C-alpha cells in the first residue's frame, strides 16, 4: 500500500477496511451459513444497481453438497466449491427482461448484441462484488469463481437455466478455516490514471519487479509451483482458454452479431 498521500489520510471505516483487505479464501469449515445471513447476502446483490434498471441479473443459490461437488468438477477441479457450504451462481438474465419487453408490445433484441452481453457482464460483476462484500462483512470467507464458464453448458444443464440466461461467474462462501494471505498487486500507478491513460506506468522494470514480488509471495505461502505474473499471463492469455463461452452463449440466444 502506498503511504504519504491524501488518500490515506481519510478516516478508514469498516467498509473501506473490508475492501482494502480483500483476499480469496479457499479453506472453509463445515459450519453451514445461517438462513438469515444468506438472506442478507442475497439482498445486498438484489439491491445493487443495473443498467437502465433492467435488473438483467439473477442468482442461483446452491447448498446441496452433490450439486456443489458437480460444480467443483465443472469448474476444472476447484475443491473449495464443494467444501464451502454455499455457492452462488450469478447469471446474465435477459429472459426476465424479454418478458417485460413483450408485455410492452415489443420484441427484445439487445441480447443479440455485444453491447447487451457487456451490459449483462457488468451488472453480474456488480452483483458479485456486493455478494462478496456482504459475506465478508459477516465474517465469512469468499472466493469468486469464473471457472464455471469452462463448461458453461454443463452448468446450464445442472441448474436448469432457460434460454437468454448465461452463468457468468459465481462465488463460494463459508466460514473460514485457514485464512488466506492477501496477494500483492502491481503498483497503484499502473491502476489509477488521472485525466488520461498513462501506458508508461507499466515499464519492463515494473513488470520484472512485480514478477519477483509475486514469486516471493508464492514461496511464502508454500506454493513453489506458482509462476511469476507475466509468465502466468503468457500461459493463459496466449489462447482463448474457455473456448465454449461463445458457442454456448449463442445457443442460449446471445448471438453477439449486432
Secondary structure, DSSP 8 states (H G I E B T S, - for coil): ---SSGGGGS---HHHHHHHT------B-S----HHHHHHHHHHHHTS--GGG---EEEEEE--HHHHHHHHHHTTS-HHHHHSSEEEEEEEEHHHHHHHHHHTT----GGGSHHHHHHHHHHHHHHHHHHHHHHHHTT-EEEEE-GGGGGHHHHHHHHT--TTEEEEEEEEEE-BSS-------S-GGGT--SSS--GGGS-HHHHHHHHHHHHHHHHHTT-TT---HHHHHHHHHTS-S-THHHHHHHHTT-----
